[in-house]
Amino acid sequence: MDILTLFIIVPTITVLALIFAKGLKQSRIVSMIGSIFQFGMAINLVFAYFNERAINSDIMVFTRDVMWFKSFNIRYSIGVDGISVALLLLTSIVVLAGIFISWKMKDLPKEFFISLIVLSIGVYGFFISLDLFTMFVFFEIAVIPMYLLIGIWGTGPKEQSAMKLTLMLMGASAVLLVGILGIYFHSNADGGALTFNILEIAQVSIPVEAQKLFFPLTFIGFAVIGALFPFHTWSPDGHASAPTAVSMLHAGVLMKLGGYGVFRVAMYLLPEGALHWSWFFIILSVIGVIYGAFAALKQTDLKYINAYSSVSHLGLVLFALLMLNKTAWNGAILQSLSHGFMTALFFALIGMIYGRTQTRDVTKLGGLLKVIPFISVVYVIAGLASLGLPGLSGFVAEMHIFVGAFQHDDILYRVVTIISVSAIVVTAVYILRVVGIMLMGPVKNEAFLNLSRVTWYEKTGILLLLIPIVGMGVAPLWLSNMILESLQPFIQGFI
């Protein structure tokens, strides 16, 4: 059995085992074991990738191609490059951390963990797919469980938030499907057979007018889940109502499907369309970067602060992709990874704070550093990563983005780059404001003096996310080089 198919089979076996699990204890043990296996497979894949690249000059490795529906030439085509490997590793870490953070889930725990694992199956399948139809199927598998996870286990106006999220993402899926079919029906422009295979389509000269028509559909279809302005409104409400682990997977993993899909499909297969439309979507992404930062500045709910911060940070991913050069693209992937670890860590910490204080209102908190020092110190580190402190993952990613963006001689590109850089200042303001109000000073509520200590499973979940944030900041070259070597096929389309 190939190494990539295991990323589908192992979570599926975990789901089947969960069906027969009894009670909270068995459910969380089965989920933990399955997630540890996934994490181990991701680590093994990283080493296997480097070993394979040492003897194989192909950018895409571990490929497998099996006919699925012959009449439409739909195939189970999979493979990975350095970008896919990095995102699979991110997914495995966030899923495992989410299991530990949900260790005490008491309300329908078996069903909760099943939904969480099914979501991860969709994400894994999406990142390894080389067939557009198969990728779309996994995209839907990843999105659908969110409705249940928020609508059943959420808080506040959870039904409304779940419905809003689902309708927005399903609408985007409909637009995306039109774009994918448009690519499919032009995939024989050079006289070959119609195909959904990404690598085969990349070798075809799709007519420029068709690229201009289908690029915005494909871009928007993917970018909505990446919080593209003005289609981002589903995200903050979804985050606010979702349980902690769901917010972690939602922001840390699920939203990464947007940037990855834009890059792997829209930009790779429709380069002329990207060149034609880039200026328009650059403007939307810059608005998202600035709007998200200022919206976070105005919030007092910790989840909404982090949700709008995600809109800003993911806006930088789309902004960097639209810069159409290798340095900025490297930064976009690094930013996706950094944001994935960072925002999952933020939501984990917010869940721990809320679980102990029963409030997410910053104005009602204060002096937490004295009563829950471990959570408070890690929150500061995550905040410093968010504002781009050197030595942490955020700095590495943002430096690549802004240096790559400023390489353009065009005045428009340089102006929007300077505007985007200003978001770092706003980020610093709202992060430091929250840290000052929530963590410093005297304890505002005497009830906070008796807050429970951090448990072993909470510490495990936190460390799983904190170590990569520091690791990326201190030693980014191996990851950056792995991504850079995978960018060559994309660069060729814009030469």
C-alpha positions in Angstrom: 0.0 0.0 0.0 1.4 3.5 -0.9 2.4 5.9 1.8 -0.2 8.5 0.9 -3.3 6.4 0.8 -2.6 5.6 4.5 -3.6 9.2 5.2 -7.1 8.2 4.1 -7.1 4.6 5.5 -5.8 5.2 9.0 -8.4 8.0 9.9 -11.1 5.9 8.3 -10.1 2.9 10.5 -10.1 5.3 13.5 -13.7 6.3 12.6 -14.8 2.7 12.3 -13.2 1.9 15.7 -14.9 4.9 17.3 -18.3 3.6 16.1 -17.8 0.6 18.4 -16.2 2.6 21.3 -18.2 3.0 24.5 -18.1 6.1 26.6 -15.7 9.0 26.9 -12.7 7.0 27.9 -12.7 4.6 25.0 -13.6 7.4 22.5 -10.7 9.6 23.5 -8.2 6.7 23.6 -9.2 5.5 20.2 -9.0 9.1 18.8 -5.7 9.7 20.4 -4.1 6.5 19.1 -5.5 7.1 15.6 -4.2 10.7 15.7 -0.8 9.6 17.0 -0.5 7.2 14.0 -1.4 10.1 11.7 1.3 12.3 13.3 3.8 9.5 13.0 2.9 9.0 9.3 3.4 12.7 8.7 6.9 12.6 10.3 7.8 9.5 8.3 6.5 11.2 5.1 8.9 14.1 5.7 11.9 11.8 5.9 10.7 9.7 3.1 10.2 12.8 0.9 13.8 13.9 1.5 15.1 10.4 0.7 13.0 10.2 -2.4 14.1 13.6 -3.7 17.7 12.5 -3.2 17.3 9.8 -5.9 14.3 11.1 -7.9 14.4 14.4 -9.9 10.6 14.6 -10.1 9.0 17.4 -8.2 5.9 15.4 -7.5 6.7 12.1 -5.7 4.8 9.0 -4.4 2.4 9.4 -7.2 -0.4 6.8 -7.8 -3.0 6.8 -10.5 -6.0 4.5 -10.5 -9.0 4.8 -12.8 -12.2 5.7 -10.9 -14.9 6.7 -13.5 -13.6 5.8 -16.9 -16.4 7.5 -18.9 -15.3 10.9 -17.5 -11.7 10.0 -17.1 -11.9 10.6 -13.3 -9.0 9.0 -11.5 -7.8 8.5 -8.0 -4.6 10.4 -8.7 -2.4 11.3 -5.7 1.1 12.7 -5.1 3.0 15.2 -3.0 5.6 17.9 -3.3 7.3 19.8 -0.5 4.3 22.1 -0.1 1.9 19.2 0.3 4.2 17.4 2.7 4.5 20.5 4.9 0.7 21.0 5.0 0.1 17.3 5.8 2.5 17.7 8.8 0.6 20.8 9.9 -2.7 18.9 9.7 -1.5 15.9 11.7 -0.2 18.2 14.5 -3.3 20.3 14.8 -5.6 17.3 14.7 -3.6 15.6 17.5 -3.5 18.8 19.6 -7.2 19.2 19.1 -7.8 15.6 20.5 -5.8 16.4 23.6 -7.6 19.8 24.1 -11.0 18.0 23.8 -9.9 15.3 26.3 -12.8 16.1 28.7 -15.5 16.4 26.0 -18.6 14.9 27.8 -21.4 15.8 25.4 -21.7 13.0 22.8 -17.9 12.4 22.8 -18.0 9.5 20.3 -19.9 11.5 17.7 -17.8 14.6 18.3 -14.5 12.7 17.7 -16.0 10.9 14.6 -16.9 14.3 13.1 -13.5 15.7 13.9 -11.7 12.7 12.3 -14.0 12.8 9.2 -13.0 16.4 8.7 -9.4 15.4 8.8 -9.9 12.8 6.1 -11.2 15.5 3.8 -8.2 17.7 4.5 -5.7 14.9 4.0 -7.3 13.8 0.8 -7.4 17.4 -0.5 -3.7 17.9 0.0 -2.7 14.7 -1.7 -5.1 14.9 -4.7 -3.8 15.4 -8.2 -7.3 14.9 -9.8 -9.6 18.0 -9.8 -12.7 15.9 -9.3 -11.2 13.9 -6.5 -9.9 17.0 -4.9 -13.4 18.6 -5.0 -14.9 15.5 -3.3 -12.4 15.7 -0.5 -13.0 19.5 -0.3 -16.7 18.7 0.4 -15.9 16.0 2.9 -13.8 18.5 4.9 -16.5 21.2 4.9 -19.7 19.3 5.7 -18.7 18.1 9.2 -18.3 21.7 10.3 -22.1 22.2 10.2 -22.5 19.4 12.8 -19.5 20.3 14.9 -20.7 23.9 15.3 -24.5 23.3 15.2 -24.4 20.5 17.8 -21.4 21.2 20.1 -21.1 25.0 19.7 -22.2 27.8 21.9 -24.2 31.0 21.5 -26.1 31.4 18.3 -24.6 28.1 17.1 -27.3 27.0 14.6 -27.2 30.4 12.9 -23.4 30.4 12.7 -23.3 26.8 11.4 -25.9 27.6 8.8 -24.1 30.8 7.7 -20.8 29.0 7.4 -22.3 26.1 5.5 -24.3 28.2 3.0 -21.3 30.5 2.3 -19.0 27.6 1.7 -21.5 25.6 -0.3 -22.1 28.7 -2.5 -18.4 29.0 -3.0 -18.3 25.2 -3.9 -20.9 25.8 -6.6 -18.8 28.6 -8.1 -15.7 26.4 -7.8 -17.4 23.5 -9.5 -18.2 25.7 -12.5 -14.5 26.7 -12.6 -13.3 23.1 -12.4 -15.7 22.0 -15.2 -14.5 24.9 -17.3 -10.9 23.7 -16.9 -12.0 20.1 -17.6 -13.8 20.9 -20.9 -10.7 22.9 -22.1 -8.2 20.3 -21.0 -8.1 18.8 -24.5 -7.1 22.1 -26.2 -4.0 20.4 -27.6 -6.0 17.5 -29.1 -5.8 15.0 -26.2 -8.5 13.4 -24.1 -10.5 15.4 -21.5 -8.9 15.0 -18.1 -9.2 16.2 -14.5 -5.5 15.4 -13.8 -3.7 18.5 -12.7 -0.3 17.5 -14.0 -1.7 16.6 -17.4 -3.8 19.8 -17.6 -0.7 21.9 -16.8 0.9 20.7 -20.0 -2.0 21.9 -22.1 -2.3 25.4 -23.6 -5.8 26.4 -22.4 -7.0 29.3 -24.5 -6.3 32.7 -22.9 -10.0 33.8 -23.1 -11.0 30.6 -21.3 -8.4 31.3 -18.6 -9.6 34.8 -18.1 -13.2 33.5 -17.7 -12.6 30.6 -15.4 -9.8 32.0 -13.2 -12.0 34.3 -11.1 -14.5 31.5 -10.6 -11.8 29.1 -9.4 -10.0 31.7 -7.4 -13.2 32.9 -5.5 -14.4 29.3 -5.1 -11.3 28.4 -3.2 -10.5 31.8 -1.6 -13.8 32.1 0.2 -12.7 29.4 2.6 -9.5 31.4 2.9 -11.5 34.4 4.2 -11.3 36.5 1.0 -12.8 39.9 1.6 -15.8 40.6 1.4 -16.8 36.9 1.6 -15.1 36.4 5.0 -18.1 37.1 7.2 -18.9 33.4 7.9 -15.5 33.0 9.6 -15.7 35.2 12.8 -19.2 33.9 13.6 -18.2 30.3 13.0 -15.1 30.7 15.2 -17.1 32.4 18.0 -19.7 29.6 18.2 -17.4 26.6 17.6 -16.0 24.5 20.4 -12.3 24.9 21.0 -11.0 21.9 19.0 -13.2 22.8 16.1 -12.0 26.4 16.1 -8.4 25.0 16.1 -9.1 22.8 13.0 -11.3 25.5 11.4 -8.6 28.2 11.5 -5.5 26.1 11.7 -6.2 23.6 8.9 -9.5 24.0 7.1 -8.9 27.6 6.0 -5.6 26.5 4.5 -7.5 24.7 1.8 -8.3 28.1 0.3 -4.7 29.3 -0.3 -3.6 25.8 -1.4 -6.4 25.4 -3.9 -5.8 28.9 -5.3 -2.1 28.0 -5.8 -2.4 24.4 -6.9 -5.3 24.9 -9.3 -6.2 28.4 -10.2 -2.7 29.8 -10.6 -1.0 26.7 -11.8 -3.5 25.8 -14.5 -4.6 29.3 -15.5 -1.5 31.5 -15.4 -2.8 33.9 -18.1 -5.9 34.3 -16.1 -3.9 35.0 -13.0 -1.9 37.7 -14.8 -5.0 39.3 -16.1 -7.0 39.3 -12.8 -4.2 39.7 -10.2 -4.6 43.4 -9.7 -8.3 43.1 -8.8 -7.8 40.3 -6.3 -4.7 42.1 -4.9 -6.9 45.0 -4.0 -9.4 42.7 -2.3 -6.7 40.9 -0.3 -5.1 44.1 0.9 -8.5 45.4 2.0 -8.9 42.1 3.9 -5.5 42.5 5.6 -6.2 46.0 6.8 -9.9 45.4 7.6 -9.1 42.3 9.6 -6.4 44.0 11.7 -8.6 47.0 12.5 -11.7 44.8 13.2 -9.6 42.8 15.6 -8.5 46.0 17.3 -12.1 46.9 18.0 -13.2 43.6 19.6 -13.3 42.6 23.2 -14.2 38.9 22.8 -11.0 36.9 22.6 -12.4 34.6 19.9 -13.5 37.4 17.7 -10.1 39.1 18.1 -8.4 35.9 16.9 -11.0 35.3 14.2 -10.5 38.8 12.7 -6.7 38.4 13.1 -7.0 35.3 11.0 -8.8 37.3 8.3 -5.9 39.7 8.2 -3.1 37.0 8.3 -4.8 34.9 5.6 -5.3 38.0 3.5 -1.5 38.1 3.5 -1.4 34.6 2.1 -3.6 35.5 -0.9 -1.7 38.8 -1.3 1.6 36.9 -1.5 0.2 34.4 -4.0 -0.9 37.2 -6.3 2.6 38.7 -6.3 3.5 36.0 -8.8 7.1 35.5 -7.8 9.0 32.8 -6.0 10.0 34.7 -2.9 6.5 35.9 -2.2 5.1 32.4 -2.9 7.5 30.9 -0.4 6.3 33.4 2.1 2.7 32.5 1.4 3.3 28.8 2.2 5.3 29.7 5.3 2.6 32.1 6.4 0.0 29.3 5.9 2.0 27.0 8.2 2.8 29.7 10.7 -0.7 30.9 10.9 -2.0 27.3 11.2 0.1 26.6 14.3 -0.3 30.0 15.8 -4.0 30.4 15.5 -4.7 26.8 16.6 -2.6 27.6 19.7 -4.5 30.9 20.3 -7.8 29.1 20.2 -6.6 26.3 22.5 -5.4 28.9 25.0 -8.7 30.9 24.7 -10.6 27.7 25.3 -8.6 27.0 28.5 -9.1 30.5 29.7 -12.8 30.4 29.1 -13.1 27.0 30.7 -11.6 28.4 33.9 -13.1 31.9 34.0 -16.3 31.4 32.1 -15.7 34.6 30.1 -14.0 35.6 26.9 -14.5 39.3 27.5 -11.0 41.0 27.8 -12.4 43.8 29.9 -13.6 41.3 32.6 -10.2 39.6 32.8 -7.0 40.8 34.5 -4.0 39.6 36.3 -4.1 36.1 34.8 -0.4 35.9 34.7 -0.4 35.5 38.5 -3.0 32.7 38.6 -2.4 30.7 35.3 1.2 31.5 34.5 1.8 28.7 32.0 -1.2 29.7 29.8 -0.3 33.3 30.1 3.3 32.9 29.0 2.4 30.8 26.1 -0.2 33.4 25.1 2.5 36.1 25.1 4.7 33.9 22.8 1.8 33.2 20.4 1.1 37.0 20.4 4.7 37.8 19.6 4.7 35.3 16.7 1.5 36.9 15.4 3.1 40.4 15.3 6.2 39.1 13.6 8.9 39.0 16.3 12.2 37.7 15.0 13.0 34.2 16.1 9.4 33.0 15.7 7.5 31.7 12.7 5.6 34.8 11.9 8.7 36.8 11.2 10.1 34.3 8.7 6.9 34.2 6.7 6.2 37.9 6.6 9.7 38.8 5.6 9.4 36.5 2.6 6.1 38.0 1.7 7.1 41.6 1.9 10.5 41.2 0.3 8.9 39.3 -2.6 6.1 41.8 -3.0 8.5 44.8 -3.0 10.6 43.2 -5.8 8.0 44.5 -8.3 9.0 47.7 -10.0 5.3 48.6 -10.6 4.2 51.4 -8.4 0.8 49.8 -7.6 2.5 46.7 -6.2 4.8 48.8 -4.0 2.0 51.0 -2.7 -0.1 48.0 -1.7 2.9 46.3 -0.1 3.5 49.4 2.1 -0.2 49.4 3.0 -0.1 45.7 3.9 3.0 46.2 6.0 1.1 48.8 8.1 -1.1 45.9 9.3 1.9 44.7 11.4 1.7 47.8 13.5 -2.1 47.4 14.1 -1.5 43.7 15.0 1.1 44.8 17.6 -1.4 47.2 19.0 -4.2 44.8 19.6 -2.0 41.9 20.7 -0.2 44.1 23.3 -3.5 45.7 24.4 -4.9 42.2 25.1 -1.8 41.1 26.9 -1.7 44.2 29.0 -5.4 44.1 30.0 -5.9 40.4 30.4 -2.6 39.2 31.8 -1.0 42.1 33.6 -2.0 44.1 36.7 -4.0 43.0 39.7 -6.5 40.1 39.6 -9.8 41.6 38.8 -12.0 38.8 40.1 -11.3 37.1 43.4 -12.8 33.9 42.0 -9.8 33.8 39.6 -7.5 33.1 42.5 -8.7 29.5 42.6 -8.4 28.7 39.0 -7.5 25.1 38.2 -4.0 24.2 37.1 -3.1 23.2 33.6 -3.5 19.4 33.1 -1.1 17.1 31.3 -3.3 16.7 28.3 -3.6 20.5 28.0 0.1 21.0 28.2 0.7 18.3 25.6 -1.7 20.0 23.2 0.0 23.4 23.8 3.5 22.0 23.3 2.6 20.3 20.1 1.7 23.7 18.6 4.3 25.8 20.4 7.4 23.8 19.3 6.8 24.3 15.5 6.3 28.0 16.0 9.7 28.3 17.7 11.3 25.8 15.4 10.2 27.6 12.2 11.6 30.8 13.6 14.9 29.4 14.8 15.6 27.0 11.9 13.5 27.8 8.9 15.9 26.8 6.1 15.0 23.1 5.7 11.4 24.0 5.4 11.9 27.0 3.2 14.2 25.0 0.9 11.7 22.2 0.7 9.0 24.6 -0.4 11.3 26.5 -2.8 12.2 23.4 -4.8 8.5 22.6 -5.3 7.8 26.1 -6.8 9.7 25.5 -10.1 6.7 24.1 -12.1 4.6 27.1 -11.0 7.3 29.6 -12.0 7.5 28.2 -15.5 3.9 29.2 -16.2 4.8 32.8 -15.6 8.0 33.1 -17.5 
